[in-house]
Amino acid sequence: MDGTTTAPAPAAPAVSADVSKGPLPLYRARVAAGALRADPAQAHAAETLQDLWRRLRGYDPRPEAKEEPGLLARFFRRKPVDDQPGGPPLGLYLVGEVGRGKSMLMDLFFETADVPRKRREHFHAFMQTSHRRIHEWRRAHGDAADPIPPLADRIVAEAALLCFDEFQVHDIVDAMLLGRLFEALFARGVVVVATSNTAPADLFKGKPGRDAFLPFIAMIQKRLEVLHLSALQDYRRDRIRGLPTWHTPLDGRAERALDAAFRELSGVAHGEPCSLTVLGRKVEVPQHHRGVARADFDTLCGAYLGAADFLAIATHFHTLVLDGVPRLGPENYDRARRFVTLIDTLYEHRCKLVASAEAVPDQLYEKGEGAAIFQRTASRLMEMQSQEYLALPHLT
């Protein structure tokens, strides 16, 4: 029976141990336990991940540790993997609409992957780290030194398996870096598994400079098997449709409700900070995980942020958990104006909002200059709590 592990019969072949481990048995066990709903598309993706799991068991592209000192330098001068027999297995690019279970499947795969060195992170965070390391290298060695080979050396020393959540490219600087960096990583035997809402052929689509990005897309399609996940249901929207999204007044109960909402939607109690690059500036997001961001009102509307900054938030994250919306009026009009821009941007991109506030939307800005303008924002805030809005797909 699916999800049940039994002792192998005496005559079972030695490889039978493989089928009692890995993401597929774990997926079946959770379906059997009622923790997951059976879904044919998810089951097919789990089977594909199981096959990759088998091929990756014990995988490490580095030379044997018993070799003499200097082996690392010799390894990094090896010929590309394509020129060697028995090169690494193809990675996997799991693409599908939001809420179809891609991150859940990645959880199962990464948890069970029998690889000595593996690393999983949000793709945007990986790119930020890469840019920081390049900056550090150039500061130490000068602009004339090529930072890509040492960066690739450092990454492969940390992980032979890279798992990326939410693979997406919005920034031209990232686009220009990716081709050379991933070529170097693949040459060193790194295997990549990624989830994305965007098919490889549509990455960076419609952006200036995309022609120079096309070789990277071709490389991804060559090195990663592309699997489209067409699950029957949007499980993420199911979760948020069951949650109250506006909590008032600002008290301990509201704070606990937002804690619970972030945990339910992201899968963690507390996210990691990140920054988004907008027109050469950094927009700081205090917490994020799996497409859910959390910030307080003062961080977003008390700072000098504008429409471009809020657009980056609305497109990078499918849900914003916003703490501490105060009453608004002429005395804090600048903050109110930024809040109006934030809500307009979230609304236009169907980004979901869970918030705590001093009052219900139509009582946030009741009188004084700007109150009439805020009526549309209040109306949108009410609509954003509706089941119809919560069922809409996120627009990136």
C-alpha positions in Angstrom: 0.0 0.0 0.0 1.2 3.5 -0.8 2.9 5.2 2.2 3.6 1.9 4.0 7.1 0.6 4.4 7.4 -3.1 5.0 10.5 -5.3 5.4 11.7 -6.7 2.0 11.1 -10.3 1.2 14.2 -12.5 1.4 14.3 -12.8 -2.4 14.1 -9.1 -3.1 16.9 -7.6 -5.2 19.5 -5.5 -3.5 18.3 -2.3 -5.1 14.9 -2.6 -3.4 16.3 -0.4 -0.6 16.0 2.5 -3.0 12.3 2.4 -3.2 11.8 2.6 0.6 13.6 6.0 0.6 13.5 9.2 -1.2 10.8 11.8 -2.0 8.3 9.4 -3.6 7.8 7.1 -0.6 7.6 10.2 1.6 5.0 11.8 -0.6 2.9 8.6 -0.7 3.2 8.3 3.1 1.9 11.8 3.6 -1.0 11.2 1.2 -1.8 8.0 3.1 -1.7 9.9 6.4 -4.1 12.6 5.1 -1.4 15.3 5.4 -1.6 15.8 1.6 -4.3 15.3 -1.0 -3.7 12.8 -3.7 -2.9 14.7 -7.0 -1.8 12.9 -10.1 0.4 15.7 -11.3 2.2 15.9 -8.0 2.6 12.2 -7.9 4.2 12.3 -11.4 6.6 15.0 -10.3 7.5 13.0 -7.2 8.3 10.0 -9.4 10.6 12.2 -11.5 12.3 13.6 -8.4 12.6 10.0 -7.1 14.5 9.0 -10.3 16.9 12.0 -9.9 17.2 11.0 -6.2 18.4 7.6 -7.2 20.9 8.9 -9.7 22.3 11.4 -7.2 22.9 9.1 -4.3 26.3 9.7 -2.9 27.1 12.1 -5.8 30.2 14.3 -5.4 32.0 15.7 -8.4 35.2 16.4 -6.4 38.2 14.1 -6.6 38.6 11.5 -3.9 39.8 13.0 -0.7 42.7 10.6 -0.5 44.4 12.4 -3.4 47.5 14.5 -2.7 47.4 18.2 -1.7 46.6 20.5 -4.6 43.8 18.3 -5.8 41.3 21.1 -5.5 43.2 23.3 -7.9 43.7 20.4 -10.3 39.9 19.6 -10.1 39.0 23.2 -10.9 41.2 23.0 -14.0 39.4 19.8 -15.3 37.8 19.7 -18.7 34.1 20.5 -18.8 31.9 17.6 -17.7 30.5 17.2 -21.2 34.0 15.9 -22.2 34.1 13.3 -19.6 32.4 9.9 -19.5 29.9 9.4 -16.7 29.2 13.1 -16.2 26.5 14.3 -13.7 22.8 13.6 -14.2 20.5 16.3 -15.6 19.0 18.5 -13.0 15.3 19.4 -12.9 13.4 22.6 -13.5 9.9 22.3 -12.0 7.6 24.9 -13.4 3.9 25.6 -12.7 1.4 28.1 -11.5 1.5 29.4 -7.9 0.2 27.1 -5.2 0.5 23.8 -7.1 2.9 22.2 -4.6 6.3 22.9 -6.1 7.9 24.0 -2.9 6.3 21.0 -1.0 7.9 18.6 -3.5 11.2 20.4 -3.3 11.0 20.0 0.5 10.6 16.2 0.1 13.5 16.0 -2.4 15.9 18.2 -0.5 15.1 16.5 2.8 15.9 13.0 1.4 18.7 13.9 -1.1 21.6 11.6 -0.3 24.3 14.1 -1.4 27.2 15.0 0.9 27.1 18.7 0.2 23.8 20.3 -0.7 22.4 23.8 -0.5 18.9 25.1 -0.8 17.8 28.8 -0.9 15.6 31.3 -2.6 17.1 32.1 -6.0 17.0 35.9 -5.3 19.0 35.3 -2.1 21.5 33.2 -4.0 22.0 36.0 -6.5 22.5 38.6 -3.7 25.2 36.4 -2.2 26.9 36.0 -5.5 27.0 39.7 -6.2 28.4 40.3 -2.7 31.1 37.7 -3.2 32.0 39.2 -6.6 32.3 42.7 -5.0 34.5 41.3 -2.2 36.7 39.5 -4.8 37.2 42.7 -6.9 37.9 44.8 -3.9 40.7 42.3 -2.9 42.1 41.6 -6.4 41.1 44.6 -8.6 38.6 45.0 -11.3 40.9 43.4 -13.9 40.6 40.0 -12.2 37.9 37.7 -13.4 35.7 36.8 -10.3 33.6 34.1 -12.0 36.0 31.1 -11.7 36.8 31.7 -8.0 33.1 32.3 -7.3 32.2 29.0 -9.0 35.0 27.2 -7.1 33.7 28.5 -3.8 30.1 27.5 -4.6 31.0 23.9 -5.7 33.1 23.6 -2.6 30.0 24.3 -0.6 27.5 22.2 -2.6 27.4 19.7 -5.4 23.5 20.0 -5.4 21.9 23.4 -5.6 18.2 23.6 -5.0 16.5 27.0 -5.8 13.1 28.1 -4.8 11.3 30.6 -7.1 13.8 30.8 -10.0 13.1 34.1 -11.7 15.1 36.9 -13.4 14.0 40.5 -13.2 17.3 42.4 -13.1 19.6 43.0 -16.1 22.6 42.7 -13.8 21.5 39.2 -12.7 20.8 38.3 -16.3 24.3 39.2 -17.5 25.9 37.3 -14.6 23.9 34.1 -14.9 25.3 32.8 -18.2 29.0 32.7 -17.2 28.4 31.7 -13.6 26.1 28.7 -14.5 28.4 27.7 -17.3 31.2 27.5 -14.7 29.1 25.7 -12.2 27.9 23.1 -14.7 31.5 22.6 -15.9 32.4 21.7 -12.3 29.7 19.1 -12.0 27.1 21.0 -10.0 23.5 19.7 -10.3 20.7 22.2 -10.1 17.1 21.6 -9.2 14.8 24.6 -9.3 11.1 25.6 -8.9 9.6 28.5 -10.9 6.4 30.0 -12.0 8.0 30.8 -15.4 9.0 28.4 -18.1 12.7 28.7 -19.1 11.7 30.1 -22.6 9.8 32.9 -20.9 12.5 34.1 -18.5 13.4 37.8 -18.8 10.8 38.0 -21.6 10.1 41.5 -22.9 13.1 43.0 -21.0 15.8 45.1 -22.6 18.9 43.0 -23.4 17.1 39.7 -23.5 18.9 38.6 -26.7 22.1 38.4 -24.7 20.3 36.2 -22.2 19.1 33.6 -24.7 22.3 31.4 -24.5 21.6 31.0 -20.8 18.1 29.8 -21.5 19.5 27.3 -24.0 22.0 26.1 -21.3 19.2 25.6 -18.8 17.1 23.6 -21.2 20.2 21.5 -22.0 21.3 20.9 -18.4 17.9 20.6 -16.7 14.9 18.5 -17.5 11.9 20.8 -17.6 8.8 19.4 -16.0 5.5 21.3 -16.0 3.4 20.7 -12.9 -0.3 21.0 -13.8 -1.7 20.1 -10.4 -5.5 20.0 -10.0 -5.8 22.6 -7.3 -4.2 25.8 -6.1 -3.4 24.7 -2.6 -1.8 28.1 -1.6 -5.0 29.9 -2.4 -6.9 27.3 -0.4 -4.8 28.1 2.6 -5.3 31.9 2.4 -9.0 31.6 1.7 -9.3 30.0 5.0 -7.6 32.8 6.9 -9.0 36.2 8.1 -6.8 38.8 6.5 -7.6 42.1 8.4 -7.0 42.2 12.1 -8.0 45.1 14.4 -7.4 46.6 16.8 -3.6 46.6 17.2 -3.1 44.4 20.2 -1.5 41.1 21.2 -4.3 39.1 19.6 -3.7 40.8 16.2 0.0 40.2 16.4 -0.5 36.5 17.2 -2.9 36.3 14.3 -0.3 37.7 11.9 2.3 35.3 13.4 0.0 32.4 12.7 -0.8 33.6 9.2 2.9 34.0 8.2 3.6 30.5 9.6 0.7 29.0 7.8 1.4 30.6 4.4 5.2 30.3 4.5 5.8 27.1 6.4 8.2 28.8 8.9 7.7 30.8 12.1 10.2 33.5 11.1 11.5 34.3 7.7 14.9 35.6 6.6 15.6 39.2 5.7 16.3 40.1 2.0 16.8 43.2 -0.1 15.4 43.9 -3.6 17.4 45.9 -6.1 15.4 48.7 -7.6 17.0 51.2 -9.9 20.3 50.6 -8.3 18.9 51.0 -4.7 18.2 48.4 -2.1 14.7 47.9 -0.7 14.9 46.0 2.6 12.3 43.3 3.4 12.6 42.3 7.1 11.3 38.7 6.6 10.5 36.5 3.7 10.1 32.8 2.9 8.6 31.0 -0.1 7.0 34.0 -1.7 5.6 35.5 1.6 7.0 38.8 2.8 6.5 40.4 6.2 7.1 44.0 7.2 5.6 46.6 9.4 3.9 49.8 8.2 6.8 52.1 9.2 9.3 50.0 7.2 7.4 50.4 4.0 5.4 53.6 4.3 7.6 55.5 6.8 10.7 55.3 4.5 11.2 57.1 1.2 9.8 54.4 -1.0 7.8 54.9 -4.2 5.9 53.1 -6.9 8.9 51.2 -8.3 9.8 49.9 -4.9 6.3 48.7 -4.2 6.2 47.1 -7.7 9.3 45.1 -6.8 7.5 43.8 -3.6 4.3 43.1 -5.4 5.9 41.1 -8.2 8.5 39.2 -6.0 6.0 38.1 -3.4 2.6 36.6 -3.7 1.6 37.7 -0.2 2.5 40.6 2.1 1.9 40.3 5.9 1.8 43.9 7.1 2.0 44.8 10.8 0.7 48.0 12.4 -1.3 50.1 10.0 -2.2 53.2 12.0 -5.0 55.7 11.7 -4.2 58.1 8.9 -4.9 61.7 8.3 -3.4 65.1 7.3 -0.9 64.8 10.2 0.8 61.8 8.5 -0.2 62.5 5.0 3.1 61.4 3.4 2.8 58.0 5.0 -0.8 57.8 4.0 0.1 58.6 0.4 2.7 55.9 0.3 0.2 53.4 1.8 -2.2 54.3 -1.0 0.5 53.6 -3.6 1.4 50.4 -1.9 -2.2 49.1 -1.9 -2.8 50.2 -5.5 0.3 48.2 -6.6 -0.6 45.1 -4.6 -4.1 45.2 -5.9 -3.0 45.6 -9.6 -0.7 42.5 -9.2 -3.3 40.5 -7.2 -0.8 40.3 -4.4 -2.5 39.1 -1.2 -2.5 41.2 2.0 -2.8 40.1 5.6 -2.6 43.1 7.9 -3.1 44.4 11.4 -4.5 47.9 11.8 -5.9 50.3 14.3 -9.3 50.3 12.5 -11.3 48.7 9.7 -10.4 50.1 6.2 -13.2 52.7 5.9 -12.3 54.1 9.3 -8.6 54.4 8.8 -8.7 57.9 7.2 -12.1 59.4 8.1 -11.6 63.2 7.8 -9.4 66.0 6.7 -7.5 66.6 3.4 -7.0 63.4 1.5 -10.0 61.5 3.1 -12.0 61.5 -0.1 -9.0 60.1 -2.1 -8.6 57.4 0.5 -12.1 56.1 -0.1 -10.9 54.2 -3.1 -8.1 52.6 -1.1 -10.6 51.6 1.6 -12.8 50.0 -1.0 -9.8 48.1 -2.4 -8.8 46.9 1.0 -12.3 45.6 1.5 -12.3 43.8 -1.8 -8.8 42.3 -1.1 -10.4 40.5 1.8 -13.0 38.8 -0.4 -12.9 35.2 -1.4 -13.1 36.3 -5.0 -10.0 38.3 -4.8 -8.1 35.7 -2.7 -8.9 33.2 -5.5 -7.2 35.3 -8.2 -3.8 34.3 -9.5 -0.8 36.4 -8.6 0.5 38.6 -11.5 4.3 38.9 -11.6 
